[in-house]
Amino acid sequence: MRGAELVAGAGALDRTVSSVSVLEYSNPDDVQNALFEAISFEGNEIVITAFASIADDPDAQIKAVQRLIKAGEVGLILYYVGILMPEIDQRLIRLADENDFAMIRMPSLKYLRYSDAISDISEAIMKEERQDGLIVEILEEMSRLRSDERTVTTVLKMLRDRLRAGFILGDRDGRVLNISTYPHGREDDVRTMFENGSLDHAWAIRRTFLESPTRGKLVLTMLRENGIPLSDEQVETVRETVHLFLAIWSPDHGKAVISQLVKAILQDESLKMRRLADLFSIDVGSLDTMFMVRPKKAGVNILDDSMSRISAFVTRPVMDEYEDYVVLFLASSMGPDIIQAIADALTGDDRILVTIYNLKDTGDVRRAYLEASASAMPAHLTFARDVLSHAHIRMIDYCMKAIGKGEDEIRDILSLLDPLTRQSDHEDLVRTLEVWALDAGMSTLQTSKILDVHNNTVKYRIRRISNLLGDDVTRAPLSVLLYRALMLTRILRLQSD
């Protein structure tokens, strides 16, 4: 398409093209109308034509384009302008602009062939299908349709055009509810074979299951004749697309979009995240704070309770369950007082709360989530805290990685405590130092309360420890190295218990 020019319909440039068609029987008489209806244009196609049969009839050209627009087509590629068709009528250009219908004029060269454009466009479509965003692209296209066109069958047709496969959605009793076949037009034959159980080995078949808000459990069958079956990734894409469509255009549509948005953020799917956010008018660029809530007892669902707790502060929270956690995304622009109030609301004896701030992008979110999901429980036990910061998580993560490196690494970190372990009262010294550093914020008074000893006793022990180690334990860098060694000591003890 080198040298092609977009002459109208620039508003269509962000639309997805799922297939390419040729239209030359363009004179809108009764016979042509019957042919047009039989072909059943289904949207998202781009059409190639030279208007050969109506090259000198702008009124007929306008009628043909109006039919394509009504059918949901994306645009038109015009060949041989100035050769067959004298020029593009200005009324045609206005019609395309008014309806965001792309009109592309190919160079006026006699040697250009439709097949070259068809081949290149098809290749580009197939490459795009392998990239992130197919699910949201289909949902975006669905959102542009009239309500009567927004059906499961339309979704299956879009999936068919992108994945070159047929789809049958049925109920638990094997009844066909919706069907779309590839190639087009074989619905009746395939339906009969499916219901009779006569689809033979020539068909590559995959199946998956999903839940409908109104119909309960459904079976989605994916078919390819004389070809390889859809991959596991493609099967999951199809299942998620149909499931999300059923959920979005149901009473709980907002919840479904938020659920998918949270999943996209945590899985570092930035394209999918932004498109889902656009569907729900959410400024994801401002979401730089993540709270992770986990029940202390396995199997307890706290999502609804957490939603209720923060309802006074956030009317439409970006919040959902993900693996073992309820994850909430917030914008620091809400203000520190509101953020803290939300943290307080999510705090409780039955749960662990992890607060992570200053996240830059989805990659940052993904890394922070993986760290926290692996280290939150050890951090809860090690620090004896129900509310954990990212610093707590990172310290545990560091210690766990050190343990993973083996005995030499562990010994190197703990060697700092050797002068204490050689003392007769080493248990009292190490225990006092551990509580003072890890639990009491280096407060001798708080340490004395935790250990139930006199404050002067704690002060004496801290001075003695400083003398044994040859440096002031209240000052860096010794205090930093000690904190790391004491943290590792506690983790190892907890693991042995």
C-alpha distance (Angstrom), angle and dihedral (degrees) to the residues before:
residue distance angle dihedral
M1 . . .
R2 3.78 . .
G3 3.79 108.8 .
A4 3.81 94.4 20.8
E5 3.81 117.3 141.0
L6 3.80 130.6 -147.3
V7 3.79 101.6 -135.3
A8 3.83 98.3 172.2
G9 3.80 144.8 -1.2
A10 3.80 101.1 50.9
G11 3.81 87.7 163.1
A12 3.80 88.6 74.0
L13 3.80 95.2 61.5
D14 3.80 93.6 97.8
R15 3.81 93.6 50.9
T16 3.78 122.6 105.9
V17 3.82 121.3 -114.0
S18 3.79 111.9 -148.4
S19 3.82 100.1 174.6
V20 3.81 144.7 -3.8
S21 3.82 127.2 -125.5
V22 3.81 138.3 -177.3
L23 3.82 121.2 -129.7
E24 3.81 119.8 -172.2
Y25 3.82 103.4 138.4
S26 3.76 86.5 78.8
N27 3.82 103.7 142.7
P28 3.83 102.1 109.0
D29 3.80 99.9 -136.1
D30 3.80 123.5 132.8
V31 3.81 94.9 -86.7
Q32 3.79 92.8 47.4
N33 3.80 90.7 46.8
A34 3.81 89.5 54.1
L35 3.81 90.7 49.7
F36 3.80 91.2 47.7
E37 3.80 92.2 52.2
A38 3.80 91.7 46.2
I39 3.80 92.2 54.0
S40 3.81 88.8 54.4
F41 3.79 103.6 -154.0
E42 3.78 104.8 -148.3
G43 3.76 106.5 -168.0
N44 3.79 134.4 -96.6
E45 3.80 91.5 66.3
I46 3.77 126.1 121.9
V47 3.79 113.6 -142.9
I48 3.81 127.7 -142.9
T49 3.81 118.8 -151.9
A50 3.80 145.5 144.9
F51 3.81 92.5 -160.2
A52 3.80 83.2 -125.3
S53 3.82 95.9 169.0
I54 3.81 93.8 44.8
A55 3.80 101.0 29.6
D56 3.83 91.9 133.4
D57 3.81 97.1 39.4
P58 3.86 112.9 82.6
D59 3.82 91.7 175.1
A60 3.81 90.7 58.5
Q61 3.79 90.3 45.4
I62 3.81 89.9 54.1
K63 3.82 91.4 50.8
A64 3.81 90.7 49.5
V65 3.81 92.2 51.1
Q66 3.79 91.4 46.3
R67 3.82 88.9 56.9
L68 3.79 91.1 49.7
I69 3.80 91.6 49.7
K70 3.80 90.6 49.3
A71 3.82 89.7 50.7
G72 3.83 89.8 55.7
E73 3.79 97.4 -110.4
V74 3.80 116.9 165.3
G75 3.79 100.1 -138.3
L76 3.78 151.8 -49.4
I77 3.81 132.3 -97.8
L78 3.81 110.1 -152.6
Y79 3.81 119.5 -153.4
Y80 3.80 130.1 -166.7
V81 3.82 97.7 15.8
G82 3.80 104.8 173.4
I83 3.80 90.1 21.7
L84 3.83 105.2 59.8
M85 3.80 101.0 -3.0
P86 3.84 108.9 45.7
E87 3.82 95.9 -147.3
I88 3.80 143.4 -30.9
D89 3.78 110.4 -89.3
Q90 3.83 114.0 -124.6
R91 3.81 89.9 -130.3
L92 3.80 88.4 60.1
I93 3.80 90.4 51.8
R94 3.80 91.9 49.9
L95 3.81 91.0 48.7
A96 3.82 91.0 52.6
D97 3.82 93.0 46.9
E98 3.80 93.2 48.4
N99 3.81 91.7 52.5
D100 3.83 99.7 37.5
F101 3.80 88.3 -117.3
A102 3.80 110.9 154.7
M103 3.80 114.4 -127.4
I104 3.79 113.8 -169.5
R105 3.79 122.8 -172.5
M106 3.78 116.5 -152.2
P107 3.83 119.8 -146.1
S108 3.81 113.0 -82.7
L109 3.80 95.2 -108.1
K110 3.80 123.5 136.9
Y111 3.80 95.2 -148.1
L112 3.83 96.0 60.3
R113 3.81 113.5 112.7
Y114 3.79 130.9 -155.7
S115 3.81 89.6 -135.2
D116 3.81 92.9 65.0
A117 3.80 92.7 56.5
I118 3.81 92.2 41.8
S119 3.80 91.0 53.4
D120 3.81 95.0 47.3
I121 3.81 94.6 43.9
S122 3.81 91.7 48.7
E123 3.80 90.8 49.8
A124 3.81 91.1 50.1
I125 3.81 90.6 49.6
M126 3.81 91.6 51.4
K127 3.81 91.8 49.3
E128 3.80 90.9 49.6
E129 3.79 90.6 51.1
R130 3.80 89.8 63.1
Q131 3.80 91.7 57.6
D132 3.78 130.4 84.2
G133 3.78 116.9 -88.8
L134 3.82 106.1 54.4
I135 3.80 92.6 120.6
V136 3.78 94.9 52.0
E137 3.81 93.4 41.7
I138 3.78 89.9 58.4
L139 3.80 92.1 46.5
E140 3.80 90.2 49.4
E141 3.79 90.3 52.2
M142 3.80 89.9 48.6
S143 3.79 91.3 51.8
R144 3.84 89.4 57.9
L145 3.81 93.6 55.7
R146 3.78 126.8 91.2
S147 3.80 113.4 -96.5
D148 3.82 92.1 -108.1
E149 3.83 90.2 55.3
R150 3.80 93.5 48.4
T151 3.81 98.3 95.7
V152 3.79 139.6 136.2
T153 3.81 89.0 -111.8
T154 3.80 89.7 58.2
V155 3.82 90.0 51.6
L156 3.80 90.4 50.6
K157 3.81 90.7 49.7
M158 3.80 90.9 52.3
L159 3.80 90.6 49.5
R160 3.81 89.5 46.9
D161 3.82 92.3 54.6
R162 3.80 92.9 47.9
L163 3.80 100.0 41.9
R164 3.83 100.1 30.4
A165 3.79 91.7 -128.3
G166 3.79 139.3 113.0
F167 3.80 124.9 -116.6
I168 3.80 134.0 -156.8
L169 3.80 121.5 -171.8
G170 3.79 112.9 -162.6
D171 3.77 140.9 166.5
R172 3.81 127.4 -113.2
D173 3.81 90.9 -87.5
G174 3.79 93.2 58.1
R175 3.80 96.8 -105.4
V176 3.81 114.9 147.6
L177 3.80 111.3 -120.4
N178 3.81 100.5 170.2
I179 3.79 132.3 4.8
S180 3.79 138.5 -176.5
T181 3.81 122.2 173.5
Y182 3.76 135.7 -159.9
P183 2.97 118.5 -110.8
H184 3.82 95.6 37.4
G185 3.76 122.3 -103.2
R186 3.82 102.5 33.9
E187 3.78 97.0 102.6
D188 3.81 96.5 114.9
D189 3.82 94.8 48.5
V190 3.80 94.7 44.7
R191 3.81 92.1 45.1
T192 3.80 90.2 54.4
M193 3.81 93.1 48.0
F194 3.79 91.4 46.2
E195 3.80 94.3 50.3
N196 3.81 91.5 44.7
G197 3.79 92.4 47.8
S198 3.80 90.8 -123.5
L199 3.81 100.3 128.3
D200 3.81 98.8 126.5
H201 3.79 134.8 -158.9
A202 3.81 90.9 -74.5
W203 3.80 87.4 76.8
A204 3.81 120.7 78.4
I205 3.81 103.6 -146.1
R206 3.81 132.9 -168.7
R207 3.80 126.6 174.9
T208 3.78 135.0 -163.1
F209 3.80 135.8 172.9
L210 3.78 133.0 -130.6
E211 3.78 141.2 169.0
S212 3.79 124.9 -113.8
P213 3.83 118.9 -154.9
T214 3.82 88.8 -134.3
R215 3.82 106.5 24.1
G216 3.77 103.3 38.4
K217 3.81 120.9 -143.7
L218 3.82 115.2 14.2
V219 3.81 133.8 -174.4
L220 3.80 119.0 -137.4
T221 3.81 114.8 -161.1
M222 3.83 120.4 -164.4
L223 3.81 118.9 -158.2
R224 3.77 136.6 -167.0
E225 3.78 119.9 175.3
N226 3.81 116.1 -142.4
G227 3.78 91.0 -10.4
I228 3.77 144.0 93.5
P229 3.82 117.3 -78.8
L230 3.77 123.4 -105.5
S231 3.80 113.9 -83.6
D232 3.81 122.4 -110.3
E233 3.81 88.9 -104.2
Q234 3.81 91.7 51.8
V235 3.82 91.6 47.3
E236 3.79 90.5 53.0
T237 3.82 90.7 47.3
V238 3.81 90.9 52.6
R239 3.80 92.9 46.0
E240 3.80 93.1 48.1
T241 3.82 92.8 46.4
V242 3.81 94.5 52.2
H243 3.80 92.5 40.8
L244 3.79 92.3 50.2
F245 3.81 92.0 46.9
L246 3.80 90.7 52.8
A247 3.79 90.3 48.3
I248 3.82 98.5 43.3
W249 3.77 95.4 52.3
S250 3.78 91.9 48.4
P251 3.83 131.8 81.4
D252 3.83 89.9 -88.0
H253 3.80 95.3 51.3
G254 3.82 94.5 125.3
K255 3.79 92.2 54.7
A256 3.80 90.9 50.3
V257 3.81 94.0 52.9
I258 3.81 92.3 47.0
S259 3.81 90.5 49.5
Q260 3.80 91.6 53.4
L261 3.81 91.3 43.7
V262 3.82 92.4 54.7
K263 3.80 89.6 48.1
A264 3.82 92.1 49.7
I265 3.82 92.1 50.3
L266 3.80 93.7 49.3
Q267 3.80 93.2 45.6
D268 3.82 92.0 50.8
E269 3.82 92.7 -117.7
S270 3.79 95.6 149.8
L271 3.82 97.2 172.3
K272 3.79 93.7 49.6
M273 3.81 90.1 43.9
R274 3.79 94.3 54.7
R275 3.78 94.5 45.9
L276 3.78 92.7 49.2
A277 3.78 89.5 47.4
D278 3.81 89.4 52.5
L279 3.80 89.9 53.1
F280 3.81 89.2 56.9
S281 3.83 98.2 32.3
I282 3.80 94.5 -118.0
D283 3.82 121.1 154.8
V284 3.81 98.5 -135.6
G285 3.80 91.1 174.7
S286 3.79 89.3 72.1
L287 3.82 95.4 51.8
D288 3.80 101.1 102.1
T289 3.82 100.8 142.1
M290 3.80 127.4 74.1
F291 3.80 127.4 -168.7
M292 3.80 118.6 -168.6
V293 3.81 119.1 -164.2
R294 3.78 123.2 -168.6
P295 3.81 128.1 179.8
K296 3.79 114.3 -124.8
K297 3.81 90.3 -134.8
A298 3.79 117.6 62.5
G299 3.78 117.2 -119.0
V300 3.82 96.0 27.4
N301 3.82 114.9 130.2
I302 3.81 111.8 -144.1
L303 3.82 100.7 164.1
D304 3.80 97.5 101.6
D305 3.80 92.0 42.8
S306 3.82 91.0 49.5
M307 3.81 90.5 49.0
S308 3.78 89.6 52.7
R309 3.81 93.2 48.3
I310 3.81 94.3 56.6
S311 3.82 98.4 36.4
A312 3.80 91.1 102.2
F313 3.82 90.7 59.7
V314 3.84 105.6 33.3
T315 3.79 123.5 35.1
R316 3.82 96.7 -170.3
P317 3.81 108.3 21.7
V318 3.80 121.9 -167.2
M319 3.77 90.4 -130.7
D320 3.79 137.5 132.2
E321 3.79 145.1 139.2
Y322 3.80 116.9 -80.4
E323 3.79 120.2 177.0
D324 3.84 106.2 -49.1
Y325 3.81 96.2 -16.5
V326 3.76 143.3 72.9
V327 3.81 103.5 -133.9
L328 3.81 124.0 -158.0
F329 3.81 126.1 -172.9
L330 3.81 120.2 -156.5
A331 3.79 138.5 174.3
S332 3.79 117.0 -119.7
S333 3.82 86.5 -143.5
M334 3.82 86.1 77.8
G335 3.80 85.2 78.8
P336 3.82 132.8 -106.9
D337 3.81 93.8 -93.7
I338 3.82 93.5 56.7
I339 3.79 92.2 43.0
Q340 3.80 90.5 51.8
A341 3.81 91.7 46.3
I342 3.81 89.4 54.1
A343 3.81 90.6 48.7
D344 3.80 89.9 50.6
A345 3.81 91.0 49.1
L346 3.80 91.5 52.7
T347 3.81 93.2 48.2
G348 3.79 118.7 99.6
D349 3.78 145.2 140.0
D350 3.80 91.2 -104.6
R351 3.80 96.1 56.2
I352 3.78 147.6 44.4
L353 3.81 119.8 -129.4
V354 3.81 124.1 -158.0
T355 3.82 116.8 -167.5
I356 3.82 119.7 -161.7
Y357 3.80 122.6 179.9
N358 3.82 139.0 -175.4
L359 3.79 97.9 35.1
K360 3.81 112.6 173.1
D361 3.81 106.5 -165.4
T362 3.81 144.1 -19.9
G363 3.79 91.3 -76.9
D364 3.79 89.4 56.1
V365 3.81 89.7 47.9
R366 3.79 92.5 50.3
R367 3.81 93.4 50.5
A368 3.80 92.5 46.9
Y369 3.79 92.2 48.0
L370 3.81 93.2 50.4
E371 3.81 90.9 49.4
A372 3.78 92.8 48.0
S373 3.80 96.5 43.9
A374 3.80 90.1 53.0
S375 3.80 97.3 42.2
A376 3.81 108.1 29.9
M377 3.81 96.7 91.2
P378 3.83 94.6 44.9
A379 3.81 88.4 46.7
H380 3.80 91.3 50.3
L381 3.80 90.7 53.1
T382 3.79 96.0 39.9
F383 3.79 97.5 48.4
A384 3.83 94.7 30.9
R385 3.80 87.4 -133.4
D386 3.80 132.7 132.5
V387 3.83 93.7 -159.7
L388 3.78 115.0 58.2
S389 3.80 131.3 -175.3
H390 3.77 127.0 -148.2
A391 3.82 87.7 -102.5
H392 3.81 90.3 60.3
I393 3.80 89.7 50.1
R394 3.79 93.5 48.4
M395 3.79 93.0 49.8
I396 3.80 90.8 52.2
D397 3.79 90.2 45.2
Y398 3.80 89.7 52.9
C399 3.80 92.1 50.0
M400 3.80 93.5 46.5
K401 3.80 90.5 51.6
A402 3.81 89.2 49.5
I403 3.80 90.4 52.5
G404 3.77 89.0 49.4
K405 3.82 90.7 56.8
G406 3.79 91.3 63.9
E407 3.80 142.9 -119.9
D408 3.81 97.1 -42.4
E409 3.80 92.3 58.1
I410 3.81 92.0 45.4
R411 3.78 92.3 48.8
D412 3.80 92.1 49.2
I413 3.82 92.4 54.9
L414 3.81 95.4 43.6
S415 3.82 94.8 46.3
L416 3.81 88.2 87.1
L417 3.81 88.3 72.5
D418 3.82 95.0 51.7
P419 3.86 94.8 101.2
L420 3.81 88.2 57.8
T421 3.79 97.3 45.9
R422 3.81 90.2 56.9
Q423 3.83 91.4 62.7
S424 3.79 121.8 95.4
D425 3.79 91.0 -126.4
H426 3.84 93.3 42.9
E427 3.82 93.2 131.2
D428 3.81 91.8 59.4
L429 3.80 92.1 44.4
V430 3.81 96.2 48.9
R431 3.82 92.7 42.0
T432 3.81 92.0 50.5
L433 3.81 92.0 47.1
E434 3.81 91.7 47.2
V435 3.80 94.7 51.4
W436 3.80 92.5 42.1
A437 3.84 93.1 51.8
L438 3.82 102.8 33.8
D439 3.79 106.0 29.6
A440 3.81 110.6 20.3
G441 3.80 102.2 44.8
M442 3.81 90.7 -118.4
S443 3.82 90.9 -60.2
T444 3.79 112.9 142.3
L445 3.82 90.9 -161.0
Q446 3.81 92.6 53.8
T447 3.81 89.9 44.4
S448 3.79 90.9 53.4
K449 3.80 90.2 52.6
I450 3.81 93.0 50.4
L451 3.81 93.2 46.4
D452 3.81 93.7 37.6
V453 3.80 93.6 -129.1
H454 3.80 132.4 120.8
N455 3.81 117.2 -79.2
N456 3.82 90.7 -124.6
T457 3.81 89.0 57.1
V458 3.79 90.4 56.3
K459 3.81 91.7 46.9
Y460 3.80 90.5 51.1
R461 3.79 92.6 50.0
I462 3.82 93.2 48.7
R463 3.84 91.0 50.9
R464 3.80 90.4 48.0
I465 3.80 91.7 49.3
S466 3.82 90.1 51.6
N467 3.80 90.0 52.1
L468 3.82 92.3 48.3
L469 3.80 92.0 49.8
G470 3.80 93.5 43.0
D471 3.81 95.6 -126.0
D472 3.82 142.2 68.0
V473 3.83 107.5 -84.3
T474 3.81 91.1 -156.6
R475 3.81 92.8 65.4
A476 3.79 133.9 68.1
P477 2.95 139.0 -81.2
L478 3.82 91.2 31.4
S479 3.81 92.3 44.6
V480 3.85 90.2 54.2
L481 3.80 93.7 49.5
L482 3.80 91.1 45.2
Y483 3.81 92.2 50.7
R484 3.81 90.2 53.9
A485 3.82 92.9 48.3
L486 3.80 93.5 46.2
M487 3.81 91.3 48.1
L488 3.80 91.2 52.3
T489 3.82 90.2 47.3
R490 3.79 91.6 54.8
I491 3.83 94.1 46.0
L492 3.80 91.6 51.0
R493 3.79 90.8 48.9
L494 3.81 92.0 49.5
Q495 3.80 90.5 49.1
S496 3.80 91.4 51.2
D497 3.82 90.3 50.1
